[in-house]
Amino acid sequence: MQTRINLMGESEHWRGELDTTVTNERAENGAYTIFYKKDNLEDIKEYKININEGMIIRKESDLTSKSIDFPIKRTKGSQVSRNEDQTIVIEWTDMNGNNFEEKLILREK
């Protein structure tokens, strides 16, 4: 049995999506994708993305693309995504040294 999970959410600067397929409640294949909604990629000098309170964390020094992917490929015995809200917190510093933080809640669309 396969279940497709598609959750979406957005904030002022970011949009997020979880698109994954769970097979027999044991295997999973999909991805979280985070999109930067503005055009000024060079304004972001450092960022940190925290998905579900530390389940996935990524820190980078520069944003090089409007789209950031977090692939999910799990097999038997792994924690499988459910059709429940997902929380993403994004912190970043702009080229002037100002710090920002936004929270996205991914929900079933």
Secondary structure, 3 states (H helix, E strand, C coil): CEEEEEEEEECCCEEEEEEEEEECCCEEEEEEEEEECCCCHHHEEEEEEEECCCCEEEEECCCCCCEEEEEEEECCCCCCCCCCCEEEEEEEEECCCCEEEEEEEEEEC
